[in-house]
Amino acid sequence: MPTDTLPSARLLRGALLADAAASGAMGLLMAGGAGFLAAPLGLPEPLLRIAGLVLLPWAGWVAWLGAAALPARNAVRAVVAVNLVWVVDSLLLLAFGRLLGLAPGGLGIAFVLVQALAVLGFALLQGMALRRAAPAALA
């Protein structure tokens, strides 16, 4: 067995597939509903639309990875890393968005925080599952 793959781990695959489903749903919501969401959230329509469009291929790739019998270890590490970058970027948007002319309202702040917490949860679960599966891959 190549050293860059993991055995099929139910927790890891489930975490990847749940991440893909949530990312796809958020991508569709933000890309398709950016015009409707912008005013209540206090976030620019282009920001919402672009973020949503970025999430769609991401969701497809994460779903493909989660459906694989032997997900590549480094690909899973990349998913965890990108998820953590998303969380940091979300927090930076809230902390420094005003410097860029962004003024999310209470609903917008909640929207950004809830999705960031969900993404953090996926990253932590994926990282834990990766650590648990790694010893079996090295055997």
C-alpha beads as a LAMMPS data file, in Angstrom:
LAMMPS data file: protein, C-alpha beads

139 atoms
138 bonds

1 atom types
1 bond types

-500.0 500.0 xlo xhi
-500.0 500.0 ylo yhi
-500.0 500.0 zlo zhi

Masses

1 110.0

Atoms # bond

1 1 1 0.000 0.000 0.000
2 1 1 1.434 3.450 -0.880
3 1 1 2.463 5.502 2.124
4 1 1 0.413 8.542 1.044
5 1 1 -2.976 6.865 1.408
6 1 1 -5.183 5.913 4.305
7 1 1 -7.371 2.884 4.750
8 1 1 -11.069 3.567 4.393
9 1 1 -11.907 5.224 7.701
10 1 1 -15.623 5.763 8.260
11 1 1 -15.145 8.831 10.467
12 1 1 -12.773 10.514 8.031
13 1 1 -14.932 9.803 5.015
14 1 1 -18.047 10.948 6.890
15 1 1 -16.349 14.181 7.952
16 1 1 -15.233 14.858 4.387
17 1 1 -18.660 14.115 2.925
18 1 1 -20.437 16.246 5.548
19 1 1 -17.996 19.077 4.829
20 1 1 -18.685 18.713 1.102
21 1 1 -22.451 18.781 1.640
22 1 1 -22.285 21.853 3.884
23 1 1 -19.855 23.615 1.536
24 1 1 -22.061 22.859 -1.455
25 1 1 -25.191 24.082 0.310
26 1 1 -23.472 27.290 1.446
27 1 1 -22.013 27.773 -2.011
28 1 1 -25.440 27.502 -3.624
29 1 1 -26.988 29.770 -1.001
30 1 1 -24.346 32.474 -1.300
31 1 1 -23.855 32.314 -5.075
32 1 1 -27.546 32.084 -5.876
33 1 1 -28.879 34.270 -3.082
34 1 1 -26.186 36.935 -2.886
35 1 1 -28.584 39.660 -4.028
36 1 1 -31.145 38.683 -1.421
37 1 1 -28.629 38.131 1.406
38 1 1 -26.448 41.219 0.944
39 1 1 -28.716 43.800 2.592
40 1 1 -29.834 41.780 5.644
41 1 1 -26.273 40.576 6.313
42 1 1 -24.633 43.913 5.600
43 1 1 -22.126 42.199 3.320
44 1 1 -21.406 43.140 -0.295
45 1 1 -23.192 41.104 -2.924
46 1 1 -19.977 40.452 -4.917
47 1 1 -18.240 39.103 -1.806
48 1 1 -21.089 36.689 -1.122
49 1 1 -21.352 35.625 -4.765
50 1 1 -17.614 35.053 -5.207
51 1 1 -17.343 33.156 -1.919
52 1 1 -20.281 30.999 -2.980
53 1 1 -18.766 30.319 -6.401
54 1 1 -15.461 29.355 -4.768
55 1 1 -17.255 26.886 -2.512
56 1 1 -18.897 24.951 -5.360
57 1 1 -15.790 23.347 -6.913
58 1 1 -14.335 23.000 -3.415
59 1 1 -17.386 20.987 -2.375
60 1 1 -17.022 18.783 -5.433
61 1 1 -13.364 18.074 -4.714
62 1 1 -13.984 17.331 -1.026
63 1 1 -16.895 15.031 -1.975
64 1 1 -14.695 13.214 -4.475
65 1 1 -12.017 12.805 -1.807
66 1 1 -14.562 11.606 0.758
67 1 1 -15.951 9.049 -1.683
68 1 1 -12.528 7.553 -2.377
69 1 1 -11.801 4.153 -0.881
70 1 1 -8.323 5.354 0.091
71 1 1 -8.251 9.144 0.509
72 1 1 -4.766 10.525 0.020
73 1 1 -3.299 11.640 3.338
74 1 1 -1.812 14.841 1.926
75 1 1 -5.075 15.726 0.208
76 1 1 -6.884 15.387 3.551
77 1 1 -4.199 17.539 5.158
78 1 1 -4.854 20.125 2.452
79 1 1 -8.590 20.070 3.243
80 1 1 -7.861 20.651 6.928
81 1 1 -5.429 23.466 6.112
82 1 1 -7.809 25.210 3.706
83 1 1 -10.629 24.900 6.232
84 1 1 -8.441 26.529 8.874
85 1 1 -7.527 29.330 6.453
86 1 1 -11.255 29.869 5.811
87 1 1 -11.854 30.207 9.565
88 1 1 -8.998 32.696 9.985
89 1 1 -10.161 34.691 6.950
90 1 1 -13.698 34.794 8.344
91 1 1 -12.435 36.164 11.655
92 1 1 -10.193 38.664 9.875
93 1 1 -13.190 39.826 7.841
94 1 1 -15.049 40.579 11.061
95 1 1 -12.044 42.119 12.816
96 1 1 -10.790 44.312 9.993
97 1 1 -13.678 44.498 7.530
98 1 1 -14.468 48.074 8.486
99 1 1 -11.053 49.101 7.173
100 1 1 -12.200 47.790 3.792
101 1 1 -15.560 49.490 4.015
102 1 1 -17.457 46.394 5.150
103 1 1 -20.069 46.869 7.843
104 1 1 -21.829 43.592 8.580
105 1 1 -24.836 43.946 10.843
106 1 1 -25.681 41.638 13.706
107 1 1 -27.141 39.038 11.354
108 1 1 -24.064 39.258 9.120
109 1 1 -21.723 38.823 12.066
110 1 1 -23.728 35.804 13.225
111 1 1 -23.709 34.380 9.680
112 1 1 -19.918 34.669 9.416
113 1 1 -19.324 33.302 12.933
114 1 1 -21.676 30.335 12.578
115 1 1 -20.179 29.225 9.274
116 1 1 -16.647 29.744 10.649
117 1 1 -17.464 27.594 13.688
118 1 1 -18.930 24.896 11.448
119 1 1 -15.818 24.911 9.249
120 1 1 -13.605 24.797 12.342
121 1 1 -15.596 21.795 13.548
122 1 1 -15.038 20.025 10.228
123 1 1 -11.304 20.802 10.332
124 1 1 -10.953 19.494 13.883
125 1 1 -12.955 16.347 13.122
126 1 1 -10.991 15.702 9.927
127 1 1 -7.689 16.255 11.725
128 1 1 -8.678 13.891 14.529
129 1 1 -9.834 11.239 12.062
130 1 1 -6.616 11.653 10.087
131 1 1 -4.497 11.118 13.202
132 1 1 -6.495 8.024 14.145
133 1 1 -6.234 6.533 10.679
134 1 1 -2.542 7.344 10.126
135 1 1 -1.053 4.494 12.219
136 1 1 -3.015 1.916 10.221
137 1 1 -1.727 3.444 6.978
138 1 1 1.861 3.055 8.123
139 1 1 1.460 -0.625 8.999

Bonds

1 1 1 2
2 1 2 3
3 1 3 4
4 1 4 5
5 1 5 6
6 1 6 7
7 1 7 8
8 1 8 9
9 1 9 10
10 1 10 11
11 1 11 12
12 1 12 13
13 1 13 14
14 1 14 15
15 1 15 16
16 1 16 17
17 1 17 18
18 1 18 19
19 1 19 20
20 1 20 21
21 1 21 22
22 1 22 23
23 1 23 24
24 1 24 25
25 1 25 26
26 1 26 27
27 1 27 28
28 1 28 29
29 1 29 30
30 1 30 31
31 1 31 32
32 1 32 33
33 1 33 34
34 1 34 35
35 1 35 36
36 1 36 37
37 1 37 38
38 1 38 39
39 1 39 40
40 1 40 41
41 1 41 42
42 1 42 43
43 1 43 44
44 1 44 45
45 1 45 46
46 1 46 47
47 1 47 48
48 1 48 49
49 1 49 50
50 1 50 51
51 1 51 52
52 1 52 53
53 1 53 54
54 1 54 55
55 1 55 56
56 1 56 57
57 1 57 58
58 1 58 59
59 1 59 60
60 1 60 61
61 1 61 62
62 1 62 63
63 1 63 64
64 1 64 65
65 1 65 66
66 1 66 67
67 1 67 68
68 1 68 69
69 1 69 70
70 1 70 71
71 1 71 72
72 1 72 73
73 1 73 74
74 1 74 75
75 1 75 76
76 1 76 77
77 1 77 78
78 1 78 79
79 1 79 80
80 1 80 81
81 1 81 82
82 1 82 83
83 1 83 84
84 1 84 85
85 1 85 86
86 1 86 87
87 1 87 88
88 1 88 89
89 1 89 90
90 1 90 91
91 1 91 92
92 1 92 93
93 1 93 94
94 1 94 95
95 1 95 96
96 1 96 97
97 1 97 98
98 1 98 99
99 1 99 100
100 1 100 101
101 1 101 102
102 1 102 103
103 1 103 104
104 1 104 105
105 1 105 106
106 1 106 107
107 1 107 108
108 1 108 109
109 1 109 110
110 1 110 111
111 1 111 112
112 1 112 113
113 1 113 114
114 1 114 115
115 1 115 116
116 1 116 117
117 1 117 118
118 1 118 119
119 1 119 120
120 1 120 121
121 1 121 122
122 1 122 123
123 1 123 124
124 1 124 125
125 1 125 126
126 1 126 127
127 1 127 128
128 1 128 129
129 1 129 130
130 1 130 131
131 1 131 132
132 1 132 133
133 1 133 134
134 1 134 135
135 1 135 136
136 1 136 137
137 1 137 138
138 1 138 139
